[in-house]
Amino acid sequence: MLELLNTKIFDNERNILNADLFVNNLKHTFKAFKFNTKITYEVYRNITIYHITWNDDKSYEDMLELKKEIALALGVTTNEFEIEKEKENEVKIKVQNMKKSTLSLKELLEESKDKDNNNIPLGLSEEDKVIYFNIEKDKNLLVTGVTGIGKTNLFNNIILNILMNKDKTKIIILDSQSINYNAYDKLCEVVNNEQEIINKIKEIRHIFEEKVKNNDQSRIILFIDEIYEIIKNDISVKDDINYLLEVGATMNIHIIMSTDSVLDEDINYLFDKDDISKLSFYLTTRREYNKFLDNYIDESLGRDGIYVSTNNTLTRISLPLIEDDEITRVVDNLEVNI
């Protein structure tokens, strides 16, 4: 079904040319300060990593003292990179590329070689490796970020991946905003009304209990957009969500939900679950990142700062941009071929 997706041409030539230029700048800088260096680099879609080794009596501390000069050679400010010690006479410097390219779903799926339908490709790591959400192992996913940052786009990515797998997964989408997911209503159950959303959550809890009685392992994936707003409307659904997060996966019921609030006590209890992975878009403070991800984020934070935490591993990733016409083509094709 890749032919239904939009084709993007990724060209990294400009970043490679920049890296060649910056290596020459670095060599001149180090030579001026009596460093005898060897420099190699790797250019990825969004970052370039420089590896610097030296074979003289200079120390790592001597290298750190040159941070301002290194920043000038790389065309960045000193707070845009760190000099990471690899060995006694070796460091690594990671720098954001000047030219960045938007990732498409087609590019991501072409990079993904995994045929396991449990593995949903979310995006690429900074080193251009495919990062997966494994439904069977990771079980549930909680997504956060400020309004308008891309949570809906991520949901579209995951929904399209599931639909294109054609594995008979039942998809239920609870969309209190009533505008984001109606394009899927031919193939998925889309619920917009606030009271009907609350009723549906409670109904799924009963469905779980019936699945236990019948040993029914058919898969259900429940998407909940802005769970915080739903809980504010009816606090009783907290118990139902909590129950499904704790035991739902035992009968193949999985929850993928989003929120723009991470500090309110009515929502942050969700962060402590063992069976929930977390993906964070841009948040306004490091405190929010650190509270949500249970990790200390020690780098400059921009609106492209997207982190996923699965199995106690924190990875910065880039996500594909899903376009409306792709959704239309995939849905129409599947509707005809069901």
N, C-alpha and C positions, 0 to 999 in steps of 0.2 A: 504493500500500500504506500510505499515511499513516493511513488509517482504522483500521489495526491497532494504532497506537501510542497511548499515553495522552495525553490532552489536559490541558495546564496553562494556567492563565490568569495571564499576567504583568501586574502592576499596579505602575506606577512612580510613582503619584500621591504617595505619602508622600515619596519622594526629591525630587520636584519641589518640594513644599511646604517641605521642609527647605532646599533650595537657595535658594528665595526668602527664607527667614528668614536664612540665613547671608549672603546678599548685603547685606541691610539691616544686619546686624551689621558686615560689612566696611566698608560706606560710613561708618558712624558712627566706626569705628576710624580709618580713614584721614583723615576730616575732623578728628578730634581732633589728628592729627599733621600737619595742614596739607597733606595730599595732595589734589589735585583729580583725582579718579579717575572712570573709566568702567569698569563691571564687566559682563561678559556670562558666560554659563555654558552648558554642555552636560551633560545628565543621561543617563547610560547605565545599563545594568542594575546594574553593580557599582561604578562610579566616577562622580564629577562633576568636570568640569574647569572651573575659573574662569579667565577671561582678564581681566587688569587692566591698564589703560593710564592714563597721567597726562600732563598737558600743562604742568607747571610745572618748576621748576628742581631738583626732587628727582631723586636718582640711584638706580640699582639697588642700590647699597650701602646707601642710606637705607632702601629697602624691606626688605633683609635684616635690618636692625636691628630690624624690627618683627615678627620671626617669632613671638615669644611672644604678642604681642597678636593676630596673625593666627590662631594656634592657638586662642586663647580664643574668637575670633569664629566659628570653624568647629567648635568643640566637639571638638577633637582635641588630641593631644599634638604637640610640635614634631618628634618623630622619625617621625611618621606622614605627613609630606609634605615636599616640597622646593619652593622658589621658583625656577622655571626661567626664565632670561632668554630672551625671544623677540626683542625689539628693545631699543634704548636706553631707551625708556620704556614697555616692555611686558613683563609676566611671565605665566607660566602656573602654576597650582597644581592638582595632581591629588589628590583626596581619595577614600578608599573610602566608599561609601554605607553608611549605618547599616542600611538594610533591603536585604538581598540576596535574590534569587530563584533557586531551583534551575532550571537550564536543562534542558528535556526534549529528547529526540531529535526529536520532532515539530516543536517550535519551531525547532530547528536546521535541519532539512530544509526547512521552510517558508521560512526565510531564505535558504537556498542556491538560487541560480538557475542554477547551473552544471550542464549536462546531460552533461558529459564523465565517463564512467565511470572514467577514470583519477584523477579528483579525488574524494577521500574527505573529507567535511567532519568535522574533528576537534572544533571548538568555535568559540567567539566570542572575538575580541580584546576588550581593555578598551573599545574604541570600537565594539563590537557588530558588527564585520565578521567574516564567516565565514573561518576559517583552514582550509586544505585540506592534506592530505597527498596529493601527486601521485605515484601509483605509478610512472609512467613516468619522471618527472624526478627524484624524490627517492629512488626505488629501494628503500631499506631504512629501517627505523625501529627505534631502540633507545630503550627506555623505562626510566626508573629512578625510585625512590622507596621510602620506608620501607614495611615490611609493613603492609597494611591501608589504604593511602592512596588506592587507586582504580585501580591498574594493570589489574586484571581488568575493571573497569567500562569502561576505555578500549578494551580488546580487544573487549568486547561491542559497543561502539559501532562499531568498524571492521568486525567480522564481520557485524553486521546490515546495515550499509551495502552491503557486498559482496553479501550474499545478496539484498537487495532490488533490486539492480541487474539481477539475473538474466542475467549476462553469461557464464555457464559457467566462471567462475574456479574452479579446484580449491582448496579450503581444507583445509590439514592443520594440526591443532592438537596440539602436544606439551605435555601437562599433567602434570607429575610429581606434582602434588598430588592428582590424580584426583578433584577435587570441583568444579572451576569451569566446565567446558565440556561436560559430558556431554549437556546439553540439545540440543546441535547434532549429535549422532551420527547422526541420520537424514539429514542433508544434507552433513556434513563428515566427514573422517577424523579421529577423535579417538584419540590414543594416550596411555595413562596409565602403563603399566609402564615402569620406569626403563630396563631393558635394551632393551625394544622402542623406546623413544625414541632411544637411542643408535644402534640398528640403523637406525631410520628416517632419521636425519640422514645416515648413511653411504649409505643407499639413494638419498636425494635427490641426493647427489653423483653417483652412477652414472646417475640419471635425467637429470641435466644433460648428462652426456657422451653419452647416447643422443639427447637433444634436439639436440645439436650435429650429430651424424651425420645425423639425419633432417631437420634444419632445422625443428624443431617449435617454434613460437612460442606454443603454448597456455599460458595463464597459470597458475602455481602460486603461492599465497601461503602461506608457512610461518609459523605463530605458535608461538613458543617461550616458554613461561612459566618464569621464573626460570632463565635460561641459566647463571647462576653455579653453581647447584646441580648442573646436568647436567655442567658441566665438571669440578666437584670429583669427581664419580663416575667420570668417564673423561676424563682429560686429552687423549686422542687426538682427541676431537671438536673441539678447538680448531682443528686444521688443516682439518677439513671445513667448519666454520663460516666460517673465514677465507677459504677457497677460494670458497664460495658467495657471501659478501659481495662479494668482488672481481670475480667474473665471472658469477655466477648471473643477474643482471638482463639480461645480453646474450641470454639465452634465456628471458626472462620468468619467472624464478624470483626471488621477493622474500621477504625475511625481516623479520618484525616480532617483536621479542623484548623481554623484560623482565628486569630484575635489581634486587635491592635493595642490591647492593654496587657501589661505583664506585671504591674506592681499592685493591682487591686487584690485584696485578700480573697475575693470570691473566685478568682481565676488562677492565682499562683499555686494553689494546691495541686493543680494538674501537672506542674513541673516535676514533682517528686516521684512520679510513677516510674517503675522499672521498665515497663513495657511500652515506653513511648519515646520515639525519636523526635528531635527538635530541629527546626530550620528557622533561622532568624534573618529577616531582611534588616534594613536600616532602622535603628532605634536612635533616640535622641541623646542618650547618655551611655557611658561605659557601664554604669551601675545596672541599667536595664539589660544590656548584653550579658553581663556577668551573672546576674540573678537568674536569667532565663536559661542560659547555657551551662551554668555551673562551672564555668571556666573563666579565667582572667584573659580578656582580650587586650593585648598590649601592642597596639599599632594604631596608626591614624585611621579614623573611621570616616568613610565617605558613603554616599548614597549607593555605591556599588558593593558595599560590605555585606556579603551574604554568606552565612555560616550554616553548616549542617552538622548536627551532633548525633551520631549513631554508634552504639556499642562503645561508649566512652571515648570515641575518637572525634575530634573537632577538625572540620575541613572547610576552607574557604572555597566557594564555588561560583561559577557563572551559569546562569539558566538560559534556556532557549526562549526566544520571543515567539509566542504563538499568535498567528494572525487570524482574523475572523473568517477570511475566505478558506483557510485550511480546515477550520472546524466545519464549515458548511459542506465542503467537498467530502470530507471523511464521513460525516453523518449521513449525507445523501447516499453515498456509495454503500454504506452498511445497511441502510434502510432498504435499499433495493435488493441486496444480496442476503438478507436474513432468511 
